[in-house]
Amino acid sequence: MIQLKTSKFVKLIKRDDPMPAIFDPDVAIYPFPPKPAALSQDEKQFYRQNIKRLLKARNAVLIAHYYTDPEIQSLAEETGGIISDSLEMARFGAEHEASTLLIAGVRFMGETAKILSPGKTILMPDLQAECSLDLGCPIEAFNAFCDQHPDRTIVVYANTSAAVKARADWVVTSSIAVELIEYLDSLGEKIIWAPDRHLGHYVQQQTGADVLCWQSTCIVHDEFKTQALATMKSLYPDAAVLVHPESPQSIVEMADVVGSTSQLIQAAKSLPHQQLIVATDRGIFYRMQQACPEKTLLEAPTAGEGATCRSCAHCPWMAMNGLKAISDSLEQGSMGYEIQVDQKLREEALKPLNRMLNFAAELRLSVKGNA
């Protein structure tokens, strides 16, 4: 649920409750999940071995997002899985011979995997692992918003529910967003962009297209602070600044490189700088350090002068993907851990996904790189 806070009251809103036609993230309070209990080294070793055994027994593969904890990413590598962005996670699962996909990420990633692999069992360590972008774009409110602007083409980021994808004309990742909006603009189309306002603004600035943005944000990227980043840059004058375009414009303007998750990892490897200030979820550091082990990676600041942060550069829902939760989901299977998507909804959501994949193939572009 989301809390909407006004001057008079605080209201709890469920995922399927109607909301205002324009979602206001400045008055939304997301109830963060509790952090998983810390495990001892013996417990970690037990669960790692149990997960490896259960993956084989279930003909399953572990598929982890870049923002999960390093111990989850390393386990995915060890067991023949993958670490990637959400769309590549889903495509890898669709092409893998495993009959069960264990998705270590957040809910919309499990849904996307089910959309592309309807015949496979999709398990998640915790079905309550949400995403602020997904929560901030409930389908009833989004439908009402789209109905108010019937002349616009609907483009939604991959970080959305299956229902929102089904309403869209196009699904997009951050790495292909500029190219797609340029293409639609060349056809004279006006755009509805959802859900991330910062990425939508970045795309509009890059293309000059007529883009009407839904107003949700990623709680991780929205937390990076301009003044604190300027102070850090003064302390590390030779460092390059790498920024995800879900960040506020003021942060993007300070960047040496702006790109998707995959693009930032590649940039870290190719840049000549030995120090890198990175403004995205710190879960990326695991693969980024692998790509350039000789370089120093620094977290961009998420707290302003005397302030505290909400996410502190790590998604609280991604943190729900612990070793115990993964072990439990494999142990119990569909009993509270399986993602289901209505067949009609799946078919409708698949259309804009395939439209993007076909567009990317025609341009020979990589579509890796949503958050």
Buried (B, 14 or more C-beta within 10 A) or exposed (E): BBEBBEEEEEEEBEBEBEBEEBBEBEBBBBEBBEEBEEBEEEEBEBBBEBBBEBBEEBEBBBBBBBBBBBBBBBBBBEBEBBBBBBBBBBBBBBEBEBEBBBBBBBBBBBBBBBBBBBEBBBBBBBBEBBBBBBBBBBBEBBBEBBEEEEEBBBBBBBBBBBBBBBBBBBBBBBBBBBBBBBBBBEEEBBBBBBBBBBBBBBBBBBBEBBBBBBBBBBBBBBBBBBEBBEEBBEEBEEBBBBBBBBBBBEBBEBBBBBBBBBBBBBBBEEBEBEEBBBBBBBBBBBBBBBBBEEBEBBBBBBBBEEEEBBBBBBBBBBBBBBBBBBBBBBBEBEEEBBBEBEEEBBEBBBBBBEBBBEBBEEEEBBBBBBB
